[in-house]
Amino acid sequence: MSSVAVLGCMWGDEAKAKIVDYLGEDADYVVRFQGGSNAGHTIVVDGKKHVFHTIPSGIMYPQTQCLIGCGVVIDPFSIIDEIEALRISGVEINNRLVIDERAGIVLPIHTEMDRQAESRLKSAKIGTTGRGIGPAYADLTARSGIRMLDLKFPTYLKKRIRELYAYHNLELSREEMEQLIAKLKAAWQILKPFVKAVEPILHEARQRDEQILFEGAQGTLLDRSWGSYPYVTSSSTIVDAIGIGSGFSARHLDKVIGVYKSYCTRVGEGPFPTELFGDLANRIRIQGNEFGATTGRPRRIGYFDAILAAYSARLNALDSIALTLLDVLSGIPELKLCVAYRINGKLLTQVPSHHLLLAKAEPVYLSFDGWDEDISNIRKLEDLPVNAQIYLQAIEDTIELPIEIVSVGKERNQTFRIPQGGTP
């Protein structure tokens, strides 16, 4: 396949980066197309953990070009820290990283606005990371935002920043302005070798039939239109965002792989029908190291929700599934799969559009016996415990898609493919 998209299909944190890293060995390009430094992508290579926030996960392969599309909002100071951390780790990025000229900029005003908004909301908090992503996207929509190539033109940049502050009825003193401009000038000197137009690169790569891998951030259920609004992110996270965020139309994709955990997690506020509490939730959280890569916040834990999973599969027109963290479920006596909701006495198999209705949903479960075996060294479907195979088959049956990739541990090699035809 010459162009493949890997998308998180729940509330994010599905271990997408591991799947991108697994597939990235054969990729000529890995592309981010939305989100910002609020995304935390973690991969483990030779026992060492690497966390990326804006730079695509494919950066660990020395032959792979990593592109950041115009749909991503860039915190210039944060991405410089990432670049420096990679260099310290011995990862060569020169001539391998491209940041689109049209990408929006996250400024200090945006992080401050983000934090203030969360503190004002009190009982109606969204649970953002406080990285300024939402305000930056809002300013771009209002045509008040700053874009990456604006940094090349200091006089114009100063004018745009002055107008941005005026748009928000805020004042910036002359001294504060000079300090901000000086910091941005310094950032531009570091970033300008990486700043180019991404669309022509992808167009030419497609003409050469090179391998292009698109890496989604966050997850489908956090999409600003199709997620549990308002408890969503500030960008579009579904497959159609690829064209908007990179200039490579989703019509050109050869394959779309949806990443799901073998259970559900969520960070931040919002409805979560299958949420678990108590000892079982704590056990899964600890076994799965379910703490946010960006914030360190403990993730909420729940059983696999096949209703939401099927919904996200439809939205993304998925071809197949990558199922992660199956090893975390070893030793749990009983597993459950949500196959319907009961809301106000009615049985539903569709996702309600309003978060207040989703919050009322009582899950209807199918139950499955668990398994005790350590599966982290298994590399073939048929070597999995029978109960694990039955669980995978149930997920396939309820989502009506084949599971193509299974992850049974943190390391790159703790992953295997299921031959075409799916589970037995």
Secondary structure, DSSP 8 states (H G I E B T S, - for coil): --EEEEEE-SSS-S-HHHHHHHHHTT-SEEEE-SB-TT--EEEEETTEEEEESSS-GGGGSTT-EEEE-TTBEE-HHHHHHHHHHHHHTT---TTTEEEETT-EE--HHHHHHHHHHHHHHGGG-----SSSHHHHHHHHHTT---BGGGGG-HHHHHHHHHHHHHHTT----HHHHHHHHHHHHHHHHHHGGGEE-HHHHHHHHHHTT--EEEE--S-GGG-TTTSSTTSS-SS--STTHHHHHHS--GGG-SEEEEEEESSEEE-SSS--TTEE-HHHHHHHHHHTT-B-TTT--B-EEE-EEHHHHHHHHHHHT-SEEEEE-GGGGTT-SEEEEEEEEEETTEEE-S--SSHHHHHH-EEEEEEEE---S--TT--SGGGS-HHHHHHHHHHHHHHTS-EEEEE-SSBTTSEEE--TT---
